[in-house]
């Protein structure tokens, strides 16, 4: 169709007649070419894109008859991993075979959580906070004084009704807190009459001890006086 329009608008190449004295305009003749057939129009039309890939390219060659490598599909290039059967699946704790999809068992055992002791009614952490705010003297000594406690003096306060313990250089009267301790009285009595800093750090070092027992502070742990 494009070639037909170009031929239709083509201006004739004939030489115009010379102008006469009357200055008559030159005559222009148009040559009209016949309408091309459908086959010729399809071959000469520039609107159709070329075939891609080319008709003689390796992508269009089927098989290896022509000696060119065959183009693989996506499924052939990357096959999915094989799904193991029920017989190949190993129970937990068994080392998986190489190449299998079995999840290896955890080598590190899960730590056992120590259970908390059931406290009596009215001995929750909120009840302990209310007891501290009530103004009751929980120190067991004269209020407003701080003592210098030696290890020998600390050792004498190791009874259930008279229990002192030292934590991080501070001495506390733990007697009123025994029934509020989440781990039970037996565990807290392990620090009675002695320095329980190492024991505290090994069990629950994340606890804010200074805030928990601030109302029970007696004084500070000092060394024994020298006999000089």
Backbone torsions as a table, in degrees:
resi	resn	phi	psi	omega
1	UNK	NA	-37.0	-179.7
2	UNK	-65.6	-39.8	178.5
3	UNK	-68.3	-32.1	178.2
4	UNK	-65.8	-41.4	179.3
5	UNK	-67.0	-37.3	180.0
6	UNK	-66.2	-39.1	178.4
7	UNK	-69.2	-34.0	-178.4
8	UNK	-68.6	-33.4	-179.0
9	UNK	-93.5	2.8	-178.8
10	UNK	-67.6	133.4	179.2
11	UNK	-85.5	136.7	-178.0
12	UNK	-61.5	145.3	-177.9
13	UNK	-93.8	8.7	-179.4
14	UNK	-68.9	146.9	-177.6
15	UNK	-78.5	127.7	-179.3
16	UNK	-67.8	152.6	178.2
17	UNK	-66.2	145.5	179.1
18	UNK	-64.0	146.9	-179.0
19	UNK	-68.6	142.9	176.8
20	UNK	-92.3	-178.1	-179.0
21	UNK	-67.6	-23.3	-178.9
22	UNK	-83.7	1.9	178.8
23	UNK	56.9	47.9	177.3
24	UNK	-76.4	142.0	-178.3
25	UNK	-66.2	150.2	178.6
26	UNK	-72.7	144.7	179.5
27	UNK	-91.7	135.4	-179.3
28	UNK	-111.4	129.8	178.7
29	UNK	-108.0	143.5	179.8
30	UNK	-110.4	131.2	176.3
31	UNK	-98.0	122.6	-178.8
32	UNK	-105.6	117.4	178.4
33	UNK	-85.1	153.7	179.6
34	UNK	-67.4	154.3	-179.5
35	UNK	-68.0	124.3	-178.8
36	UNK	-68.7	158.6	178.3
37	UNK	-72.8	171.1	-178.4
38	UNK	-66.4	-36.0	-178.9
39	UNK	-67.9	-42.0	179.4
40	UNK	-68.0	-35.9	179.1
41	UNK	-66.6	-38.9	-179.4
42	UNK	-67.4	-34.5	179.8
43	UNK	-75.0	-32.0	-176.7
44	UNK	-94.4	-5.4	-177.4
45	UNK	-74.7	129.1	-179.6
46	UNK	-90.7	-0.4	-177.2
47	UNK	-78.7	-19.6	-178.8
48	UNK	-83.6	128.1	178.5
49	UNK	-72.1	155.9	177.8
50	UNK	-69.3	157.0	179.2
51	UNK	-69.0	131.1	178.9
52	UNK	-135.6	126.5	-5.8
53	UNK	-65.8	166.9	-178.8
54	UNK	-61.7	153.6	-178.0
55	UNK	-63.2	-23.0	-179.7
56	UNK	-105.0	14.9	-177.6
57	UNK	-79.5	167.6	-178.7
58	UNK	-71.0	-25.4	180.0
59	UNK	-67.1	-26.5	-178.6
60	UNK	-95.0	-2.0	179.4
61	UNK	-85.3	123.8	180.0
62	UNK	-91.5	134.2	178.5
63	UNK	74.0	-164.4	-179.5
64	UNK	-117.7	25.9	-178.4
65	UNK	-65.9	-33.0	-178.1
66	UNK	-85.9	-3.0	-179.2
67	UNK	89.3	-5.8	179.3
68	UNK	-89.8	148.8	-180.0
69	UNK	-67.0	144.9	179.7
70	UNK	-82.4	137.3	-180.0
71	UNK	-77.2	123.5	-177.4
72	UNK	-84.3	149.2	176.8
73	UNK	-81.4	171.8	179.4
74	UNK	-62.9	-36.4	-179.9
75	UNK	-67.1	-35.3	179.5
76	UNK	-76.4	-30.6	179.6
77	UNK	-71.8	-38.9	-177.0
78	UNK	-136.5	91.8	178.3
79	UNK	-78.5	147.3	177.8
80	UNK	-68.5	152.5	-179.9
81	UNK	-66.0	150.3	-179.8
82	UNK	-69.3	142.5	178.9
83	UNK	-90.0	121.4	-178.4
84	UNK	-68.9	145.3	177.2
85	UNK	-78.1	171.6	179.9
86	UNK	-64.7	-29.4	179.8
87	UNK	-71.6	-27.3	-179.0
88	UNK	-84.9	-15.2	-178.1
89	UNK	-75.9	131.5	-177.1
90	UNK	-97.6	146.5	176.0
91	UNK	-69.6	162.6	179.2
92	UNK	-58.1	140.3	179.8
93	UNK	96.7	-14.1	179.3
94	UNK	-93.1	133.5	-178.9
95	UNK	-68.1	124.7	-177.2
96	UNK	-71.1	151.5	176.4
97	UNK	-74.6	152.4	-179.8
98	UNK	-61.1	133.9	178.9
99	UNK	89.9	-6.6	179.6
100	UNK	-86.1	165.5	-178.4
101	UNK	-99.1	12.4	-179.5
102	UNK	-70.7	132.3	179.4
103	UNK	-74.0	126.0	-179.4
104	UNK	-66.9	147.6	-179.9
105	UNK	-72.3	154.4	179.2
106	UNK	-70.2	128.5	-179.1
107	UNK	-82.0	-27.4	-179.0
108	UNK	-93.8	123.5	-179.9
109	UNK	-68.2	148.6	178.7
110	UNK	-70.5	135.5	179.7
111	UNK	-68.2	142.6	179.2
112	UNK	-83.9	127.3	179.2
113	UNK	-83.7	129.5	178.4
114	UNK	-75.9	128.5	-179.0
115	UNK	-72.0	145.3	178.8
116	UNK	-84.3	149.5	179.8
117	UNK	-82.2	136.3	178.0
118	UNK	-68.4	123.4	-178.4
119	UNK	-89.2	155.3	178.5
120	UNK	-70.6	157.0	177.9
121	UNK	-58.4	138.9	-179.6
122	UNK	85.1	14.1	-179.1
123	UNK	-126.5	36.2	177.3
124	UNK	-83.3	168.2	176.0
125	UNK	-57.5	-32.7	177.7
126	UNK	-69.8	-36.6	177.2
127	UNK	-66.4	-37.2	176.9
128	UNK	-66.0	-38.9	177.1
129	UNK	-64.9	-39.1	177.2
130	UNK	-66.7	-35.1	178.7
131	UNK	-67.1	-39.3	178.5
132	UNK	-66.0	-37.0	-178.4
133	UNK	-80.4	-6.1	-177.2
134	UNK	-76.9	-15.8	-179.0
135	UNK	92.3	1.4	178.3
136	UNK	-67.7	138.9	179.6
137	UNK	-75.4	106.0	179.8
138	UNK	-97.2	-0.4	-176.5
139	UNK	-84.5	-30.1	-179.3
140	UNK	82.4	3.9	176.6
141	UNK	-130.2	178.7	179.8
142	UNK	-60.9	131.5	179.4
143	UNK	-67.7	148.9	177.8
144	UNK	87.1	5.1	179.8
145	UNK	-123.6	148.7	176.3
146	UNK	-124.3	134.7	-175.5
147	UNK	-99.7	155.8	170.6
148	UNK	-103.5	105.0	-171.2
149	UNK	-101.9	127.1	175.9
150	UNK	-89.9	161.6	178.0
151	UNK	-58.9	-36.6	178.9
152	UNK	-67.6	-39.0	176.8
153	UNK	-70.0	-36.6	178.4
154	UNK	-64.1	-34.3	-176.9
155	UNK	-66.0	-24.7	-178.6
156	UNK	-76.1	-15.5	-178.5
157	UNK	-104.1	73.4	-177.1
158	UNK	-128.8	23.9	179.8
159	UNK	-102.5	164.3	-178.3
160	UNK	-62.3	-39.5	-179.0
161	UNK	-91.9	0.6	178.6
162	UNK	-151.3	83.3	-174.3
163	UNK	-122.1	119.0	172.4
164	UNK	-114.0	151.7	178.3
165	UNK	-148.5	146.0	179.8
166	UNK	-107.7	132.0	177.4
167	UNK	-135.3	120.6	176.3
168	UNK	55.9	40.1	176.3
169	UNK	85.1	-2.7	178.7
170	UNK	-110.9	144.3	-178.7
171	UNK	-107.9	130.8	-177.4
172	UNK	-125.5	148.7	170.8
173	UNK	-88.7	100.9	-174.5
174	UNK	-89.0	4.0	-177.9
175	UNK	-59.6	-50.3	-179.0
176	UNK	-69.7	-16.0	-177.0
177	UNK	-94.6	-5.8	-176.0
178	UNK	-58.6	-44.9	-177.5
179	UNK	-76.4	-9.0	178.4
180	UNK	-100.6	-6.7	-175.7
181	UNK	-70.0	123.6	-177.9
182	UNK	-62.3	-27.1	179.2
183	UNK	-84.1	-2.6	-179.7
184	UNK	98.4	161.2	-178.7
185	UNK	-68.7	-34.6	-176.4
186	UNK	-61.7	-41.6	-179.5
187	UNK	-68.4	-38.8	-179.9
188	UNK	-72.7	-29.8	179.1
189	UNK	-70.1	-13.1	176.0
190	UNK	-64.8	-22.1	179.3
191	UNK	-100.1	1.7	-178.0
192	UNK	-70.3	130.9	177.7
193	UNK	77.0	13.6	-177.8
194	UNK	-152.0	175.3	177.4
195	UNK	-83.8	112.0	-177.2
196	UNK	-101.5	22.2	-177.7
197	UNK	-63.7	-46.5	-178.8
198	UNK	-64.1	-40.5	178.9
199	UNK	-66.2	-38.9	179.3
200	UNK	-66.7	-42.6	-179.7
201	UNK	-67.4	-28.6	-179.5
202	UNK	-79.9	-21.2	-175.9
203	UNK	-102.4	-54.2	-178.9
204	UNK	-149.5	73.3	-178.8
205	UNK	-70.9	-13.8	-178.2
206	UNK	-80.3	-8.8	-177.9
207	UNK	-76.4	138.0	177.3
208	UNK	-81.7	87.2	-175.4
209	UNK	-66.4	-38.5	-177.7
210	UNK	-63.1	-34.5	177.6
211	UNK	-78.8	-34.2	-177.0
212	UNK	-68.4	-38.3	-175.1
213	UNK	-116.5	26.9	-178.3
214	UNK	-63.7	-32.3	-179.7
215	UNK	-78.6	-6.7	-178.5
216	UNK	-108.7	11.3	-177.0
217	UNK	-69.7	128.5	179.3
218	UNK	-102.7	-45.8	-177.7
219	UNK	178.0	-148.5	-174.5
220	UNK	-126.5	147.2	179.5
221	UNK	-83.1	126.3	179.7
222	UNK	-123.3	162.3	179.4
223	UNK	-77.1	163.8	179.5
224	UNK	-68.5	142.9	177.6
225	UNK	-66.5	144.8	179.7
226	UNK	-78.0	145.8	179.6
227	UNK	-95.4	60.3	-179.9
228	UNK	-99.0	NA	NA
